[in-house]
Every structure is written in C-alpha cells, then in structure tokens.
Amino acid sequence: MPRKPNPELIDEDAPEATDVWFDTAQPAGDVLPELFGKGAAQELLKPKRGRPFSGQPKEHVNIRLDADVLSAFKRTGSGWQTRLNNALRDWLSTHA
C-alpha cells in the first residue's frame, strides 16, 4: 500500500469544484431564506466582527502599580485582571 494517497483519485464526499458547479452555484442570500427562513437567514448573513456587544463595556487604561502588588495578583494565575478589578470594586464599596 502506498504511503501517499494518489492525488488523481476523486473524493466522493468532497468532489472537485468544476466550472459547471460554479455556474450553477447561487449566492447564500438567495438560498438561506429557503432553508432556514428569512429571519434566521438575515442573522446568519450579518457580519460579525470584533468583540460581542456589552451593555457595560470596560475601558482601557494605563496604570502604574507597585511591583509587589502587581506580582501578587499575577501569581494568582489567569484572570488576575478581573480579580484586581473586583478588589478595586470592593474597596469602593467600603469607602465613600
């Protein structure tokens, strides 16, 4: 048995896209409403870029912290920024 598959063999599950196939292809906008309904098709075709929308987006800031404070939070592992945020929130709840 050869180690490399013969590239000339036709894959029945994924046949080669020919010019005839491209000529009969239809845009997704024409096909999806028939398959999934108009509302679902619009949702599928909507571009999705960037982070998901958040009702309370976080703001990017640059802050200088003492090295020992920063290393203590980083030592706690992944999610240290969230824990630092929660520690600041806790401090705010106890200080008017």
C-alpha positions as CSV (number, residue, x, y, z in Angstrom):
1,M,0.0,0.0,0.0
2,P,1.5,3.4,-1.0
3,R,2.3,5.8,1.8
4,K,0.9,8.9,-0.1
5,P,-2.6,8.9,-1.5
6,N,-3.0,9.2,-5.2
7,P,-4.0,12.9,-5.9
8,E,-5.8,11.8,-9.0
9,L,-8.4,9.8,-7.0
10,I,-11.8,11.5,-6.8
11,D,-13.1,12.0,-3.3
12,E,-16.8,11.1,-3.4
13,D,-17.6,13.1,-0.2
14,A,-15.9,16.3,-1.4
15,P,-15.8,16.3,-5.2
16,E,-13.7,18.8,-7.1
17,A,-15.4,22.1,-7.7
18,T,-15.7,22.4,-11.5
19,D,-16.7,25.3,-13.8
20,V,-20.2,23.7,-14.1
21,W,-20.6,23.6,-10.4
22,F,-19.6,27.3,-10.1
23,D,-22.0,28.2,-13.0
24,T,-24.9,26.6,-11.0
25,A,-23.9,28.0,-7.6
26,Q,-26.3,30.5,-6.0
27,P,-25.5,33.3,-3.5
28,A,-26.1,32.4,0.1
29,G,-28.6,35.3,0.3
30,D,-30.8,33.5,-2.2
31,V,-30.5,30.0,-0.7
32,L,-30.5,30.5,3.1
33,P,-34.1,32.0,3.4
34,E,-35.5,28.9,1.7
35,L,-33.6,26.6,4.1
36,F,-33.9,28.5,7.4
37,G,-36.5,31.2,7.0
38,K,-36.0,34.9,6.4
39,G,-35.2,36.0,10.0
40,A,-32.6,33.3,10.6
41,A,-31.0,33.9,7.2
42,Q,-30.6,37.6,7.9
43,E,-28.9,36.7,11.2
44,L,-26.6,34.2,9.5
45,L,-25.6,36.7,6.8
46,K,-25.0,39.6,9.3
47,P,-21.3,40.4,9.5
48,K,-19.8,39.5,12.9
49,R,-16.7,41.5,13.7
50,G,-14.9,42.2,16.9
51,R,-15.9,41.5,20.4
52,P,-19.6,40.8,21.2
53,F,-21.6,43.9,22.3
54,S,-21.5,44.6,26.0
55,G,-24.0,46.7,27.9
56,Q,-21.2,47.8,30.2
57,P,-18.0,47.9,28.2
58,K,-14.8,48.1,30.1
59,E,-12.4,50.9,29.4
60,H,-8.7,50.6,28.6
61,V,-6.4,52.5,31.0
62,N,-2.7,52.7,31.7
63,I,-2.0,52.5,35.4
64,R,1.3,52.2,37.3
65,L,1.3,49.8,40.2
66,D,4.0,48.8,42.7
67,A,5.8,45.7,41.5
68,D,4.9,43.7,44.6
69,V,1.1,44.4,44.2
70,L,1.2,43.5,40.5
71,S,3.2,40.3,41.0
72,A,0.9,39.2,43.9
73,F,-2.1,39.4,41.5
74,K,-0.3,37.8,38.6
75,R,0.8,34.9,40.8
76,T,-2.8,34.0,41.3
77,G,-2.9,32.9,37.7
78,S,-5.2,33.5,34.7
79,G,-7.9,36.1,35.5
80,W,-5.7,38.3,37.7
81,Q,-7.0,41.4,35.9
82,T,-10.6,40.5,36.8
83,R,-9.6,39.9,40.4
84,L,-7.8,43.2,40.5
85,N,-10.9,44.9,39.2
86,N,-13.0,43.1,41.9
87,A,-10.6,44.2,44.6
88,L,-10.9,47.8,43.5
89,R,-14.7,47.5,43.4
90,D,-14.7,46.0,46.9
91,W,-12.6,48.9,48.1
92,L,-15.0,51.4,46.6
93,S,-17.9,49.7,48.4
94,T,-16.3,50.4,51.7
95,H,-15.0,53.9,51.0
96,A,-17.4,56.7,50.2
